[in-house]
């Protein structure tokens, strides 16, 4: 079987453990069940790649349901939920979708737009993040999540993952496979940065004045990590993208 990528919301160790076991069985189970004679046929790599691609697609389509199964508890009322509703109402939609915001209990700062079609997307936001943000920063965050729910951004997340899973060679001992994967990842990173900067810019337009402060406030409460380890554009680029909106 080919490579896979998992992105799960923070949850209890038991639920994450069950999810990882089920995911590994779904991805690698056919290798254990298919007879060796079948695995040696030329059609097996093609079938394997298509199967992996369907799993990736299913992960996007059923992403909201998976997130709901993983989250420990939803928060449907209280001052924090009311603050989020107000911040969401204050976003200037202007052709942006309005995905439902699901607030869940967890101390870890986390936000994720899950789903494939814009009308089926949902935003999952942890109390550990929402409770640490000012209303302007929360409004910017929700506007950015709405940008990620547009079809353009959903395809930008799905298509590269499908190409990486289905189309690229998968022989770990092959120099061609390493070069193809490295070249693809370099191109993907440049496109990813472009889409992330566009999301910052659109979120600034939709959330109003103070986008630079809102962006810094959001990033200040996220878990620290080395700049070279981040898949996001450099901070100075992001600040420049929202500076004049």
C-alpha positions in Angstrom: 0.0 0.0 0.0 1.0 3.6 -0.5 1.7 6.5 1.8 -1.0 8.1 3.9 -1.5 11.3 5.9 -3.6 11.7 9.1 -4.9 14.9 10.5 -7.0 14.5 13.6 -8.5 16.9 16.1 -7.2 16.7 19.7 -9.2 14.1 21.7 -9.0 11.5 24.4 -6.1 9.0 24.1 -8.7 6.2 23.7 -10.5 7.8 20.8 -7.3 8.7 19.0 -5.9 5.2 19.6 -9.1 3.6 18.1 -9.0 6.0 15.2 -5.3 5.3 14.4 -5.9 1.5 14.6 -9.0 1.8 12.3 -7.1 4.0 9.9 -4.1 1.7 9.7 -6.4 -1.3 9.1 -8.2 0.6 6.3 -5.0 1.7 4.6 -2.8 -1.4 5.0 -5.4 -4.1 5.6 -5.6 -5.1 1.9 -1.8 -5.9 1.9 -2.5 -8.4 4.6 -5.6 -9.9 3.0 -4.7 -10.1 -0.7 -3.0 -13.3 -1.7 0.6 -13.0 -2.7 -0.2 -14.1 -6.2 -2.5 -11.2 -6.7 0.0 -8.7 -5.2 2.5 -9.8 -7.8 0.2 -8.9 -10.8 0.7 -5.7 -12.7 -2.8 -4.6 -11.9 -2.3 -4.7 -8.2 -0.3 -1.4 -7.8 -3.0 0.4 -9.9 -5.8 -1.0 -7.8 -3.9 -0.2 -4.6 -3.3 3.4 -5.7 -7.0 3.9 -6.6 -8.1 2.4 -3.3 -5.8 4.8 -1.4 -7.2 7.7 -3.5 -10.7 6.7 -2.6 -9.8 6.6 1.1 -8.3 10.1 0.9 -11.5 11.4 -0.9 -13.6 9.7 1.7 -11.6 11.3 4.5 -12.5 14.7 3.1 -16.1 13.9 2.5 -16.7 12.4 5.9 -14.2 14.7 7.7 -16.9 16.5 9.7 -18.4 13.2 10.9 -14.9 11.9 11.8 -14.2 15.1 13.8 -17.5 14.8 15.6 -16.7 11.2 16.6 -13.3 12.2 17.9 -14.2 15.3 19.9 -14.8 14.6 23.6 -17.7 17.1 24.1 -19.4 19.9 22.2 -20.1 23.2 23.9 -23.5 24.5 22.8 -24.1 27.3 25.2 -22.5 29.7 27.6 -20.7 33.1 27.3 -17.9 31.6 25.1 -20.3 30.1 22.6 -22.2 33.4 22.5 -19.0 35.3 21.8 -18.2 33.0 18.9 -21.7 33.4 17.5 -21.3 37.2 17.6 -17.9 37.1 16.0 -19.2 34.8 13.3 -22.1 37.2 12.6 -19.7 40.1 12.3 -17.8 38.5 9.5 -18.5 40.3 6.2 -19.4 37.2 4.1 -19.2 38.7 0.6 -19.4 35.4 -1.3 -17.8 33.5 1.6 -19.6 30.4 2.9 -20.8 30.4 6.5 -19.8 26.9 7.8 -21.2 25.9 11.2 -18.8 26.4 14.0 -18.5 23.4 16.4 -16.9 24.4 19.7 -15.5 21.5 21.6 -13.8 21.0 25.0 -10.0 20.8 24.9 -7.2 22.7 26.4 -5.0 22.5 23.2 -5.4 25.5 20.8 -6.9 24.0 17.6 -9.0 25.1 14.6 -9.8 23.0 11.5 -12.1 23.4 8.5 -13.3 19.9 7.7 -15.3 18.7 4.7 -15.1 18.8 0.9 -18.1 20.7 -0.5 -18.5 24.2 0.9 -22.1 23.6 2.0 -21.0 20.5 3.9 -18.0 22.0 5.6 -17.8 22.6 9.4 -15.3 24.5 11.5 -14.0 22.7 14.6 -12.7 25.1 17.3 -11.3 24.2 20.7 -12.2 26.1 23.9 -8.4 26.2 24.5 -8.1 28.5 21.5 -11.4 30.4 21.5 -11.1 31.4 25.2 -7.6 33.0 24.6 -8.6 35.2 21.7 -10.0 38.7 21.7 -13.2 39.3 19.7 -11.3 40.9 16.8 -8.8 38.0 16.7 -11.7 35.5 16.9 -13.5 37.2 14.1 -10.3 37.1 11.9 -9.9 33.4 12.7 -13.5 32.5 11.8 -13.2 34.6 8.6 -10.1 32.6 7.7 -11.9 29.3 8.4 -14.7 30.4 6.1 -12.1 31.2 3.3 -10.8 27.6 3.7 -14.4 26.4 3.3 -14.5 27.7 -0.3 -14.4 25.2 -3.1 -11.1 26.7 -4.4 -9.4 26.1 -1.1 -10.9 22.7 -0.5 -9.6 21.5 -3.9 -6.2 23.1 -3.1 -6.1 20.8 0.0 -7.5 17.7 -1.7 -5.8 17.6 -5.2 -2.1 17.7 -4.1 -2.8 14.9 -1.5 -4.5 12.8 -4.2 -1.5 13.3 -6.5 1.0 12.5 -3.8 -1.0 9.4 -2.9 -2.0 8.1 -6.3 0.3 9.4 -9.0 3.8 9.6 -7.6 6.1 6.5 -7.7 6.2 4.6 -4.4 9.4 2.6 -4.5 11.5 3.7 -1.4 14.7 2.4 -3.0 14.2 4.2 -6.2 16.1 7.5 -6.8 13.4 8.5 -9.3 10.8 8.2 -6.6 12.8 10.4 -4.2 13.4 13.0 -6.9 9.8 13.0 -8.0 8.5 13.3 -4.4 11.0 16.0 -3.6 10.2 18.0 -6.7 6.5 17.7 -6.1 6.7 18.7 -2.5 8.7 21.8 -3.4 6.0 22.9 -6.0 3.3 22.0 -3.5 4.9 24.2 -0.8 5.0 27.2 -3.1 1.4 26.8 -4.0 0.4 26.1 -0.4 2.1 29.4 0.7 0.2 31.3 -2.1 -3.1 29.9 -0.9 -2.3 30.6 2.7 -1.4 34.2 2.0 -4.6 34.5 -0.1 -6.6 33.2 2.9 -4.9 35.8 5.2 -5.8 38.5 2.8 -9.4 37.5 2.3 -9.8 37.0 6.0 -8.5 40.5 6.6 -11.0 41.9 4.1 -13.9 40.0 5.7 -13.0 40.8 9.4 -12.3 44.5 9.1 -9.6 46.7 10.7 -6.9 45.4 13.0 -6.1 42.2 11.0 -2.4 42.5 11.8 -3.0 42.5 15.5 -5.6 39.8 15.2 -3.2 37.6 13.2 -0.4 38.1 15.8 -2.8 37.4 18.7 -3.9 34.2 17.1 -0.4 33.0 16.4 0.8 34.0 19.9 -1.5 31.4 21.6 -0.6 28.5 19.2 1.9 25.9 20.3 5.5 27.2 19.6 7.6 25.4 17.0 10.7 26.3 15.0 10.1 28.5 12.0 11.8 26.1 9.7 9.3 23.4 10.8 6.2 25.4 9.8 4.3 24.8 6.6 3.0 28.3 6.7 4.6 31.3 5.0 7.0 33.5 7.0 5.3 35.8 9.4 6.5 39.0 7.7 4.9 37.8 4.5 1.6 37.2 6.3 1.7 40.6 8.0 2.3 42.3 4.7 -0.6 40.4 3.1 -3.1 41.7 5.7 -1.5 45.1 6.2 -3.6 47.2 3.8 -6.9 45.3 4.0 
